[in-house]
């Protein structure tokens, strides 16, 4: 069962919080090193697997597609409500971001070839 702690709302709003105990830098470094040691084999194996990268890339691109749809829809609504300048800025920014996200691998390959 989790420990429940109540705080005084007024002291919280006045930023009179109690001082938390400090964690030593050595302990943070030990935990970080342990996490890196555990994650390196998984990262190395995933980097060599084209199937895993393809699956992740496809999922990320689906998310980017829906974010672009949201940005374009919000821009259209802004335009309808009379905020044409802001809507145009969002449309241009959304279109540029979408193109960069969709062609990131092509851009990387082009820069590699220079």
MOPAC internal coordinates of N, CA, C and O (Angstrom, degrees):
PM7 1SCF
backbone

  N    0.0000 0     0.00 0     0.00 0    0    0    0
  C    1.4450 1     0.00 0     0.00 0    1    0    0
  C    1.5211 1   109.34 1     0.00 0    2    1    0
  O    1.2310 1   120.29 1   -43.84 1    3    2    1
  N    1.3032 1   117.05 1   136.16 1    3    2    1
  C    1.4571 1   122.24 1  -178.46 1    5    3    2
  C    1.5159 1   110.73 1   -75.53 1    6    5    3
  O    1.2310 1   121.77 1   -32.99 1    7    6    5
  N    1.3096 1   114.21 1   147.01 1    7    6    5
  C    1.4571 1   120.01 1   178.55 1    9    7    6
  C    1.5314 1   108.81 1   -79.40 1   10    9    7
  O    1.2310 1   120.70 1   -49.46 1   11   10    9
  N    1.3131 1   116.27 1   130.54 1   11   10    9
  C    1.4551 1   121.69 1   179.53 1   13   11   10
  C    1.5159 1   107.85 1  -100.59 1   14   13   11
  O    1.2310 1   121.11 1   -50.66 1   15   14   13
  N    1.3224 1   115.48 1   129.34 1   15   14   13
  C    1.4563 1   120.26 1  -179.50 1   17   15   14
  C    1.5181 1   108.51 1  -125.11 1   18   17   15
  O    1.2310 1   120.65 1   -48.20 1   19   18   17
  N    1.3082 1   116.37 1   131.80 1   19   18   17
  C    1.4591 1   120.21 1   177.48 1   21   19   18
  C    1.5239 1   108.77 1  -103.14 1   22   21   19
  O    1.2310 1   121.25 1   -31.42 1   23   22   21
  N    1.3180 1   115.21 1   148.58 1   23   22   21
  C    1.4528 1   119.83 1   178.70 1   25   23   22
  C    1.5193 1   108.40 1  -123.85 1   26   25   23
  O    1.2310 1   121.47 1   -23.52 1   27   26   25
  N    1.3123 1   114.79 1   156.48 1   27   26   25
  C    1.4512 1   121.09 1   175.89 1   29   27   26
  C    1.5268 1   107.72 1   -78.76 1   30   29   27
  O    1.2310 1   120.40 1   -60.62 1   31   30   29
  N    1.3213 1   116.83 1   119.38 1   31   30   29
  C    1.4522 1   121.21 1  -174.45 1   33   31   30
  C    1.5248 1   111.88 1   -62.26 1   34   33   31
  O    1.2310 1   120.09 1   139.15 1   35   34   33
  N    1.3250 1   117.43 1   -40.85 1   35   34   33
  C    1.4664 1   120.28 1  -178.31 1   37   35   34
  C    1.5220 1   111.93 1   -65.71 1   38   37   35
  O    1.2310 1   120.34 1   138.66 1   39   38   37
  N    1.3389 1   116.95 1   -41.34 1   39   38   37
  C    1.4665 1   118.52 1   178.49 1   41   39   38
  C    1.5288 1   110.43 1   -68.69 1   42   41   39
  O    1.2310 1   120.59 1   147.88 1   43   42   41
  N    1.3255 1   116.47 1   -32.12 1   43   42   41
  C    1.4580 1   119.71 1   176.89 1   45   43   42
  C    1.5292 1   110.43 1   -65.80 1   46   45   43
  O    1.2310 1   119.91 1   136.25 1   47   46   45
  N    1.3297 1   117.77 1   -43.75 1   47   46   45
  C    1.4538 1   121.40 1  -179.14 1   49   47   46
  C    1.5305 1   111.78 1   -69.07 1   50   49   47
  O    1.2310 1   119.91 1   152.51 1   51   50   49
  N    1.3383 1   117.77 1   -27.49 1   51   50   49
  C    1.4650 1   121.33 1   176.90 1   53   51   50
  C    1.5221 1   111.84 1   -84.65 1   54   53   51
  O    1.2310 1   120.29 1  -178.77 1   55   54   53
  N    1.3233 1   117.05 1     1.23 1   55   54   53
  C    1.4567 1   123.55 1  -178.72 1   57   55   54
  C    1.5255 1   111.44 1    62.82 1   58   57   55
  O    1.2310 1   120.66 1  -142.78 1   59   58   57
  N    1.3064 1   116.35 1    37.22 1   59   58   57
  C    1.4538 1   122.11 1   176.59 1   61   59   58
  C    1.5218 1   108.87 1  -101.26 1   62   61   59
  O    1.2310 1   120.81 1  -123.11 1   63   62   61
  N    1.3136 1   116.06 1    56.89 1   63   62   61
  C    1.4507 1   120.63 1  -177.58 1   65   63   62
  C    1.5222 1   110.31 1   -80.33 1   66   65   63
  O    1.2310 1   120.99 1   -27.31 1   67   66   65
  N    1.3012 1   115.71 1   152.69 1   67   66   65
  C    1.4521 1   119.42 1   177.14 1   69   67   66
  C    1.5265 1   109.58 1   -73.64 1   70   69   67
  O    1.2310 1   120.78 1   -27.95 1   71   70   69
  N    1.3052 1   116.12 1   152.05 1   71   70   69
  C    1.4564 1   121.36 1  -177.35 1   73   71   70
  C    1.5230 1   108.94 1   -78.29 1   74   73   71
  O    1.2310 1   121.17 1   -51.00 1   75   74   73
  N    1.3313 1   115.36 1   129.00 1   75   74   73
  C    1.4558 1   120.61 1   178.55 1   77   75   74
  C    1.5210 1   109.59 1   -81.72 1   78   77   75
  O    1.2310 1   120.17 1   -30.20 1   79   78   77
  N    1.3120 1   117.29 1   149.80 1   79   78   77
  C    1.4658 1   118.67 1   178.52 1   81   79   78
  C    1.5280 1   110.50 1   -66.45 1   82   81   79
  O    1.2310 1   120.88 1   -37.95 1   83   82   81
  N    1.3371 1   115.93 1   142.05 1   83   82   81
  C    1.4581 1   120.59 1  -178.27 1   85   83   82
  C    1.5159 1   110.15 1   -80.90 1   86   85   83
  O    1.2310 1   121.17 1   -38.05 1   87   86   85
  N    1.3143 1   115.36 1   141.95 1   87   86   85
  C    1.4530 1   121.99 1   176.91 1   89   87   86
  C    1.5204 1   107.00 1  -100.02 1   90   89   87
  O    1.2310 1   120.30 1   -46.90 1   91   90   89
  N    1.3052 1   117.03 1   133.10 1   91   90   89
  C    1.4567 1   119.82 1  -176.77 1   93   91   90
  C    1.5230 1   110.71 1   -69.23 1   94   93   91
  O    1.2310 1   121.36 1   -28.99 1   95   94   93
  N    1.3316 1   115.00 1   151.01 1   95   94   93
  C    1.4615 1   120.81 1  -179.94 1   97   95   94
  C    1.5242 1   110.78 1   -66.73 1   98   97   95
  O    1.2310 1   120.49 1   150.05 1   99   98   97
  N    1.3221 1   116.66 1   -29.95 1   99   98   97
  C    1.4694 1   120.38 1   179.28 1  101   99   98
  C    1.5236 1   109.88 1   -64.64 1  102  101   99
  O    1.2310 1   120.28 1   137.91 1  103  102  101
  N    1.3154 1   117.07 1   -42.09 1  103  102  101
  C    1.4652 1   120.67 1   179.71 1  105  103  102
  C    1.5277 1   110.48 1   -64.77 1  106  105  103
  O    1.2310 1   120.12 1   137.96 1  107  106  105
  N    1.3178 1   117.37 1   -42.04 1  107  106  105
  C    1.4691 1   121.04 1   178.51 1  109  107  106
  C    1.5218 1   109.54 1   -62.87 1  110  109  107
  O    1.2310 1   119.84 1   137.46 1  111  110  109
  N    1.3342 1   117.91 1   -42.54 1  111  110  109
  C    1.4632 1   121.20 1   179.67 1  113  111  110
  C    1.5253 1   110.95 1   -64.89 1  114  113  111
  O    1.2310 1   120.25 1   141.26 1  115  114  113
  N    1.3320 1   117.13 1   -38.74 1  115  114  113
  C    1.4651 1   120.03 1   179.21 1  117  115  114
  C    1.5229 1   111.28 1   -64.18 1  118  117  115
  O    1.2310 1   120.62 1   135.36 1  119  118  117
  N    1.3072 1   116.43 1   -44.64 1  119  118  117
  C    1.4644 1   120.33 1  -179.66 1  121  119  118
  C    1.5278 1   110.05 1   -66.33 1  122  121  119
  O    1.2310 1   120.15 1   137.97 1  123  122  121
  N    1.3343 1   117.32 1   -42.03 1  123  122  121
  C    1.4647 1   121.07 1   179.34 1  125  123  122
  C    1.5236 1   110.92 1   -62.71 1  126  125  123
  O    1.2310 1   120.61 1   135.51 1  127  126  125
  N    1.3361 1   116.44 1   -44.49 1  127  126  125
  C    1.4656 1   120.08 1   179.69 1  129  127  126
  C    1.5221 1   110.53 1   -63.42 1  130  129  127
  O    1.2310 1   120.32 1   140.04 1  131  130  129
  N    1.3199 1   116.98 1   -39.96 1  131  130  129
  C    1.4603 1   120.27 1   177.96 1  133  131  130
  C    1.5141 1   111.95 1   -62.40 1  134  133  131
  O    1.2310 1   120.27 1   138.45 1  135  134  133
  N    1.3287 1   117.10 1   -41.55 1  135  134  133
  C    1.4642 1   120.45 1   178.71 1  137  135  134
  C    1.5274 1   111.49 1   -65.75 1  138  137  135
  O    1.2310 1   120.57 1   140.20 1  139  138  137
  N    1.3274 1   116.51 1   -39.80 1  139  138  137
  C    1.4647 1   119.70 1   179.66 1  141  139  138
  C    1.5220 1   110.16 1   -64.75 1  142  141  139
  O    1.2310 1   120.43 1   137.18 1  143  142  141
  N    1.3337 1   116.78 1   -42.82 1  143  142  141
  C    1.4634 1   120.46 1  -179.77 1  145  143  142
  C    1.5262 1   110.57 1   -62.43 1  146  145  143
  O    1.2310 1   120.29 1   142.98 1  147  146  145
  N    1.3081 1   117.05 1   -37.02 1  147  146  145
  C    1.4598 1   120.24 1  -179.87 1  149  147  146
  C    1.5290 1   110.74 1   -73.68 1  150  149  147
  O    1.2310 1   119.69 1   145.19 1  151  150  149
  N    1.3415 1   118.19 1   -34.81 1  151  150  149
  C    1.4560 1   121.20 1  -173.77 1  153  151  150
  C    1.5212 1   113.99 1   -85.61 1  154  153  151
  O    1.2310 1   118.95 1   156.69 1  155  154  153
  N    1.3203 1   119.61 1   -23.31 1  155  154  153
  C    1.4640 1   121.03 1  -174.85 1  157  155  154
  C    1.5246 1   112.67 1   -59.77 1  158  157  155
  O    1.2310 1   118.47 1   131.46 1  159  158  157
  N    1.3389 1   120.52 1   -48.54 1  159  158  157
  C    1.4686 1   117.71 1  -179.64 1  161  159  158
  C    1.5257 1   113.29 1   -59.89 1  162  161  159
  O    1.2310 1   120.30 1   139.29 1  163  162  161
  N    1.3064 1   117.03 1   -40.71 1  163  162  161
  C    1.4578 1   120.34 1  -179.73 1  165  163  162
  C    1.5271 1   110.39 1   -65.66 1  166  165  163
  O    1.2310 1   120.19 1   138.22 1  167  166  165
  N    1.3225 1   117.25 1   -41.78 1  167  166  165
  C    1.4536 1   121.25 1   179.65 1  169  167  166
  C    1.5221 1   110.46 1   -65.82 1  170  169  167
  O    1.2310 1   120.19 1   137.06 1  171  170  169
  N    1.3233 1   117.24 1   -42.94 1  171  170  169
  C    1.4648 1   120.42 1  -179.33 1  173  171  170
  C    1.5199 1   110.76 1   -64.65 1  174  173  171
  O    1.2310 1   119.84 1   138.11 1  175  174  173
  N    1.3184 1   117.92 1   -41.89 1  175  174  173
  C    1.4524 1   120.05 1   179.86 1  177  175  174
  C    1.5236 1   111.61 1   -68.71 1  178  177  175
  O    1.2310 1   120.44 1   143.25 1  179  178  177
  N    1.3235 1   116.77 1   -36.75 1  179  178  177
  C    1.4594 1   119.61 1   179.44 1  181  179  178
  C    1.5280 1   110.96 1   -69.62 1  182  181  179
  O    1.2310 1   120.47 1   148.23 1  183  182  181
  N    1.3353 1   116.71 1   -31.77 1  183  182  181
  C    1.4574 1   119.54 1  -178.78 1  185  183  182
  C    1.5236 1   111.56 1   -69.26 1  186  185  183
  O    1.2310 1   119.96 1   153.26 1  187  186  185
  N    1.3332 1   117.68 1   -26.74 1  187  186  185
  C    1.4599 1   119.24 1  -178.89 1  189  187  186
  C    1.5168 1   112.27 1   -88.88 1  190  189  187
  O    1.2310 1   119.95 1   169.14 1  191  190  189
  N    1.2944 1   117.70 1   -10.86 1  191  190  189
  C    1.4543 1   120.73 1  -176.86 1  193  191  190
  C    1.5233 1   109.81 1   -94.42 1  194  193  191
  O    1.2310 1   120.88 1   -67.87 1  195  194  193
  N    1.3323 1   115.92 1   112.13 1  195  194  193
  C    1.4592 1   119.58 1   179.33 1  197  195  194
  C    1.5220 1   111.68 1   -67.93 1  198  197  195
  O    1.2310 1   120.31 1   148.43 1  199  198  197
  N    1.3262 1   117.01 1   -31.57 1  199  198  197
  C    1.4600 1   119.96 1  -179.22 1  201  199  198
  C    1.5258 1   110.85 1   -65.19 1  202  201  199
  O    1.2310 1   120.29 1   138.22 1  203  202  201
  N    1.3330 1   117.05 1   -41.78 1  203  202  201
  C    1.4621 1   119.95 1  -179.97 1  205  203  202
  C    1.5181 1   110.50 1   -66.43 1  206  205  203
  O    1.2310 1   120.17 1   136.21 1  207  206  205
  N    1.3442 1   117.28 1   -43.79 1  207  206  205
  C    1.4585 1   120.20 1   179.12 1  209  207  206
  C    1.5259 1   110.62 1   -63.23 1  210  209  207
  O    1.2310 1   120.48 1   138.80 1  211  210  209
  N    1.3166 1   116.70 1   -41.20 1  211  210  209
  C    1.4577 1   120.32 1   179.61 1  213  211  210
  C    1.5142 1   112.28 1   -62.48 1  214  213  211
  O    1.2310 1   120.75 1   140.16 1  215  214  213
  N    1.3145 1   116.16 1   -39.84 1  215  214  213
  C    1.4651 1   120.20 1   178.62 1  217  215  214
  C    1.5226 1   110.80 1   -66.26 1  218  217  215
  O    1.2310 1   120.47 1   134.62 1  219  218  217
  N    1.3213 1   116.71 1   -45.38 1  219  218  217
  C    1.4644 1   120.52 1   179.85 1  221  219  218
  C    1.5239 1   109.66 1   -64.87 1  222  221  219
  O    1.2310 1   120.30 1   135.79 1  223  222  221
  N    1.3378 1   117.04 1   -44.21 1  223  222  221
  C    1.4639 1   120.68 1  -178.87 1  225  223  222
  C    1.5276 1   110.69 1   -61.95 1  226  225  223
  O    1.2310 1   120.43 1   137.68 1  227  226  225
  N    1.3241 1   116.78 1   -42.32 1  227  226  225
  C    1.4633 1   120.51 1   179.35 1  229  227  226
  C    1.5280 1   110.40 1   -62.69 1  230  229  227
  O    1.2310 1   119.95 1   138.03 1  231  230  229
  N    1.3142 1   117.71 1   -41.97 1  231  230  229
  C    1.4669 1   121.44 1   178.87 1  233  231  230
  C    1.5196 1   111.16 1   -64.75 1  234  233  231
  O    1.2310 1   120.62 1   135.47 1  235  234  233
  N    1.3245 1   116.43 1   -44.53 1  235  234  233
  C    1.4692 1   120.08 1   179.58 1  237  235  234
  C    1.5317 1   110.12 1   -62.94 1  238  237  235
  O    1.2310 1   119.95 1   139.30 1  239  238  237
  N    1.3174 1   117.69 1   -40.70 1  239  238  237
  C    1.4631 1   120.29 1  -179.96 1  241  239  238
  C    1.5341 1   111.67 1   -66.77 1  242  241  239
  O    1.2310 1   120.05 1   144.93 1  243  242  241
  N    1.3295 1   117.50 1   -35.07 1  243  242  241
  C    1.4687 1   119.79 1   174.01 1  245  243  242
  C    1.5169 1   111.21 1   -62.41 1  246  245  243
  O    1.2310 1   120.65 1   138.25 1  247  246  245
  N    1.3338 1   116.36 1   -41.75 1  247  246  245
  C    1.4683 1   120.24 1   178.09 1  249  247  246
  C    1.5237 1   110.15 1   -64.18 1  250  249  247
  O    1.2310 1   120.28 1   137.43 1  251  250  249
  N    1.3493 1   117.08 1   -42.57 1  251  250  249
  C    1.4679 1   121.18 1   178.36 1  253  251  250
  C    1.5300 1   110.50 1   -61.34 1  254  253  251
  O    1.2310 1   120.38 1   139.68 1  255  254  253
  N    1.3289 1   116.89 1   -40.32 1  255  254  253
  C    1.4678 1   120.38 1   178.28 1  257  255  254
  C    1.5219 1   111.02 1   -58.66 1  258  257  255
  O    1.2310 1   120.28 1   133.64 1  259  258  257
  N    1.3116 1   117.07 1   -46.36 1  259  258  257
  C    1.4667 1   120.14 1  -177.32 1  261  259  258
  C    1.5252 1   111.73 1   -71.45 1  262  261  259
  O    1.2310 1   120.26 1   146.90 1  263  262  261
  N    1.3240 1   117.11 1   -33.10 1  263  262  261
  C    1.4680 1   118.94 1   174.92 1  265  263  262
  C    1.5269 1   109.67 1   -64.71 1  266  265  263
  O    1.2310 1   120.17 1   138.60 1  267  266  265
  N    1.3302 1   117.28 1   -41.40 1  267  266  265
  C    1.4675 1   120.54 1   178.16 1  269  267  266
  C    1.5253 1   110.66 1   -62.72 1  270  269  267
  O    1.2310 1   120.27 1   138.20 1  271  270  269
  N    1.3185 1   117.10 1   -41.80 1  271  270  269
  C    1.4679 1   120.17 1   176.94 1  273  271  270
  C    1.5277 1   110.22 1   -59.39 1  274  273  271
  O    1.2310 1   120.54 1   137.16 1  275  274  273
  N    1.3205 1   116.56 1   -42.84 1  275  274  273
  C    1.4639 1   120.38 1   178.66 1  277  275  274
  C    1.5156 1   112.47 1   -63.42 1  278  277  275
  O    1.2310 1   120.66 1   136.95 1  279  278  277
  N    1.3394 1   116.35 1   -43.05 1  279  278  277
  C    1.4679 1   120.19 1   179.51 1  281  279  278
  C    1.5237 1   110.43 1   -64.07 1  282  281  279
  O    1.2310 1   120.28 1   136.00 1  283  282  281
  N    1.3320 1   117.07 1   -44.00 1  283  282  281
  C    1.4617 1   120.07 1  -179.31 1  285  283  282
  C    1.5295 1   111.60 1   -67.00 1  286  285  283
  O    1.2310 1   120.19 1   141.88 1  287  286  285
  N    1.3187 1   117.25 1   -38.12 1  287  286  285
  C    1.4638 1   120.84 1   177.08 1  289  287  286
  C    1.5232 1   110.84 1   -64.83 1  290  289  287
  O    1.2310 1   120.67 1   134.84 1  291  290  289
  N    1.3365 1   116.32 1   -45.16 1  291  290  289
  C    1.4628 1   120.08 1   178.87 1  293  291  290
  C    1.5230 1   110.57 1   -62.97 1  294  293  291
  O    1.2310 1   120.27 1   141.84 1  295  294  293
  N    1.3315 1   117.09 1   -38.16 1  295  294  293
  C    1.4620 1   120.07 1   177.47 1  297  295  294
  C    1.5238 1   111.18 1   -64.09 1  298  297  295
  O    1.2310 1   120.56 1   139.51 1  299  298  297
  N    1.3261 1   116.53 1   -40.49 1  299  298  297
  C    1.4646 1   119.74 1   177.91 1  301  299  298
  C    1.5126 1   112.33 1   -63.58 1  302  301  299
  O    1.2310 1   120.68 1   138.53 1  303  302  301
  N    1.3171 1   116.31 1   -41.47 1  303  302  301
  C    1.4696 1   119.84 1   178.06 1  305  303  302
  C    1.5234 1   110.01 1   -65.92 1  306  305  303
  O    1.2310 1   120.03 1   139.22 1  307  306  305
  N    1.3389 1   117.55 1   -40.78 1  307  306  305
  C    1.4647 1   120.51 1   177.28 1  309  307  306
  C    1.5254 1   110.67 1   -61.06 1  310  309  307
  O    1.2310 1   120.87 1   138.97 1  311  310  309
  N    1.3189 1   115.94 1   -41.03 1  311  310  309
  C    1.4651 1   120.31 1   177.93 1  313  311  310
  C    1.5222 1   110.10 1   -61.90 1  314  313  311
  O    1.2310 1   119.93 1   135.73 1  315  314  313
  N    1.3463 1   117.74 1   -44.27 1  315  314  313
  C    1.4620 1   121.40 1  -179.58 1  317  315  314
  C    1.5189 1   111.94 1   -62.58 1  318  317  315
  O    1.2310 1   120.33 1   147.62 1  319  318  317
  N    1.3323 1   116.97 1   -32.38 1  319  318  317
  C    1.4582 1   120.50 1  -177.67 1  321  319  318
  C    1.5256 1   112.50 1   -87.50 1  322  321  319
  O    1.2310 1   120.33 1  -174.83 1  323  322  321
  N    1.3293 1   116.98 1     5.17 1  323  322  321
  C    1.4563 1   119.70 1   173.57 1  325  323  322
  C    1.5145 1   115.23 1    97.28 1  326  325  323
  O    1.2310 1   119.09 1  -175.50 1  327  326  325
  N    1.3026 1   119.35 1     4.50 1  327  326  325
  C    1.4682 1   122.12 1   179.21 1  329  327  326
  C    1.5222 1   108.89 1   -97.32 1  330  329  327
  O    1.2310 1   121.34 1  -114.75 1  331  330  329
  N    1.3217 1   115.04 1    65.25 1  331  330  329
  C    1.4667 1   119.67 1  -171.75 1  333  331  330
  C    1.5196 1   112.67 1   -67.45 1  334  333  331
  O    1.2310 1   119.97 1   140.56 1  335  334  333
  N    1.3213 1   117.67 1   -39.44 1  335  334  333
  C    1.4661 1   120.74 1  -179.48 1  337  335  334
  C    1.5246 1   111.86 1   -62.38 1  338  337  335
  O    1.2310 1   120.87 1   132.59 1  339  338  337
  N    1.3129 1   115.94 1   -47.41 1  339  338  337
  C    1.4687 1   120.28 1   178.79 1  341  339  338
  C    1.5225 1   110.91 1   -65.74 1  342  341  339
  O    1.2310 1   120.67 1   143.70 1  343  342  341
  N    1.3353 1   116.32 1   -36.30 1  343  342  341
  C    1.4676 1   119.96 1  -179.82 1  345  343  342
  C    1.5211 1   110.67 1   -65.74 1  346  345  343
  O    1.2310 1   120.28 1   138.36 1  347  346  345
  N    1.3163 1   117.08 1   -41.64 1  347  346  345
  C    1.4650 1   120.39 1   179.30 1  349  347  346
  C    1.5271 1   110.05 1   -65.10 1  350  349  347
  O    1.2310 1   120.27 1   137.76 1  351  350  349
  N    1.3374 1   117.10 1   -42.24 1  351  350  349
  C    1.4699 1   120.19 1   177.97 1  353  351  350
  C    1.5194 1   110.92 1   -60.59 1  354  353  351
  O    1.2310 1   120.30 1   136.59 1  355  354  353
  N    1.3232 1   117.03 1   -43.41 1  355  354  353
  C    1.4670 1   119.97 1   179.21 1  357  355  354
  C    1.5247 1   111.99 1   -66.40 1  358  357  355
  O    1.2310 1   120.51 1   140.80 1  359  358  357
  N    1.3323 1   116.62 1   -39.20 1  359  358  357
  C    1.4651 1   119.99 1   177.68 1  361  359  358
  C    1.5250 1   111.65 1   -62.81 1  362  361  359
  O    1.2310 1   120.56 1   134.81 1  363  362  361
  N    1.3295 1   116.54 1   -45.19 1  363  362  361
  C    1.4659 1   120.02 1   179.77 1  365  363  362
  C    1.5289 1   110.29 1   -65.32 1  366  365  363
  O    1.2310 1   120.60 1   134.35 1  367  366  365
  N    1.3263 1   116.47 1   -45.65 1  367  366  365
  C    1.4633 1   119.81 1   179.09 1  369  367  366
  C    1.5142 1   112.45 1   -64.03 1  370  369  367
  O    1.2310 1   120.39 1   138.73 1  371  370  369
  N    1.3256 1   116.86 1   -41.27 1  371  370  369
  C    1.4578 1   120.49 1   179.01 1  373  371  370
  C    1.5153 1   112.00 1   -66.31 1  374  373  371
  O    1.2310 1   120.54 1   139.04 1  375  374  373
  N    1.3361 1   116.57 1   -40.96 1  375  374  373
  C    1.4636 1   120.17 1   179.43 1  377  375  374
  C    1.5232 1   110.88 1   -66.84 1  378  377  375
  O    1.2310 1   120.30 1   137.30 1  379  378  377
  N    1.3327 1   117.03 1   -42.70 1  379  378  377
  C    1.4655 1   120.19 1   179.25 1  381  379  378
  C    1.5227 1   110.74 1   -64.74 1  382  381  379
  O    1.2310 1   120.39 1   135.64 1  383  382  381
  N    1.3237 1   116.85 1   -44.36 1  383  382  381
  C    1.4654 1   119.80 1   178.56 1  385  383  382
  C    1.5143 1   112.15 1   -63.87 1  386  385  383
  O    1.2310 1   120.44 1   140.52 1  387  386  385
  N    1.3070 1   116.76 1   -39.48 1  387  386  385
  C    1.4657 1   120.58 1   179.38 1  389  387  386
  C    1.5250 1   110.88 1   -65.04 1  390  389  387
  O    1.2310 1   120.42 1   136.34 1  391  390  389
  N    1.3314 1   116.80 1   -43.66 1  391  390  389
  C    1.4640 1   119.84 1   178.18 1  393  391  390
  C    1.5206 1   111.57 1   -63.40 1  394  393  391
  O    1.2310 1   120.26 1   137.75 1  395  394  393
  N    1.3312 1   117.12 1   -42.25 1  395  394  393
  C    1.4703 1   119.78 1   178.25 1  397  395  394
  C    1.5206 1   111.41 1   -63.97 1  398  397  395
  O    1.2310 1   120.07 1   138.11 1  399  398  397
  N    1.3190 1   117.47 1   -41.89 1  399  398  397
  C    1.4616 1   120.13 1  -179.84 1  401  399  398
  C    1.5193 1   111.27 1   -66.75 1  402  401  399
  O    1.2310 1   120.33 1   138.28 1  403  402  401
  N    1.3343 1   116.98 1   -41.72 1  403  402  401
  C    1.4604 1   120.72 1  -177.96 1  405  403  402
  C    1.5254 1   112.29 1   -68.57 1  406  405  403
  O    1.2310 1   120.41 1   147.49 1  407  406  405
  N    1.3308 1   116.82 1   -32.51 1  407  406  405
  C    1.4659 1   120.44 1  -175.31 1  409  407  406
  C    1.5262 1   112.20 1  -109.72 1  410  409  407
  O    1.2310 1   119.70 1  -156.36 1  411  410  409
  N    1.3081 1   118.18 1    23.64 1  411  410  409
  C    1.4637 1   121.30 1  -177.74 1  413  411  410
  C    1.5252 1   111.69 1   -60.84 1  414  413  411
  O    1.2310 1   119.92 1   137.23 1  415  414  413
  N    1.3158 1   117.75 1   -42.77 1  415  414  413
  C    1.4624 1   120.39 1  -179.10 1  417  415  414
  C    1.5248 1   110.02 1   -68.94 1  418  417  415
  O    1.2310 1   119.70 1   140.35 1  419  418  417
  N    1.3259 1   118.18 1   -39.65 1  419  418  417
  C    1.4640 1   121.17 1   177.17 1  421  419  418
  C    1.5276 1   110.96 1   -62.34 1  422  421  419
  O    1.2310 1   120.57 1   137.55 1  423  422  421
  N    1.3219 1   116.52 1   -42.45 1  423  422  421
  C    1.4682 1   120.82 1   179.13 1  425  423  422
  C    1.5286 1   109.77 1   -64.77 1  426  425  423
  O    1.2310 1   120.09 1   137.29 1  427  426  425
  N    1.3342 1   117.44 1   -42.71 1  427  426  425
  C    1.4629 1   120.96 1   177.92 1  429  427  426
  C    1.5268 1   110.94 1   -60.06 1  430  429  427
  O    1.2310 1   120.23 1   134.24 1  431  430  429
  N    1.3200 1   117.16 1   -45.76 1  431  430  429
  C    1.4612 1   120.64 1   179.77 1  433  431  430
  C    1.5257 1   111.46 1   -64.86 1  434  433  431
  O    1.2310 1   120.01 1   142.58 1  435  434  433
  N    1.3258 1   117.58 1   -37.42 1  435  434  433
  C    1.4532 1   121.20 1   178.15 1  437  435  434
  C    1.5187 1   110.83 1   -65.77 1  438  437  435
  O    1.2310 1   120.25 1   135.25 1  439  438  437
  N    1.3481 1   117.12 1   -44.75 1  439  438  437
  C    1.4712 1   120.70 1   179.14 1  441  439  438
  C    1.5241 1   110.77 1   -65.97 1  442  441  439
  O    1.2310 1   119.92 1   145.83 1  443  442  441
  N    1.3064 1   117.76 1   -34.17 1  443  442  441
  C    1.4559 1   121.72 1   178.51 1  445  443  442
  C    1.5306 1   110.06 1   -65.81 1  446  445  443
  O    1.2310 1   120.29 1   147.35 1  447  446  445
  N    1.3223 1   117.05 1   -32.65 1  447  446  445
  C    1.4453 1   121.57 1  -177.81 1  449  447  446
  C    1.5259 1   114.47 1   -81.11 1  450  449  447
  O    1.2310 1   119.86 1   170.11 1  451  450  449
  N    1.3075 1   117.87 1    -9.89 1  451  450  449
  C    1.4872 1   120.97 1  -178.45 1  453  451  450
  C    1.5123 1   109.32 1   -73.76 1  454  453  451
  O    1.2310 1   120.10 1   180.00 1  455  454  453

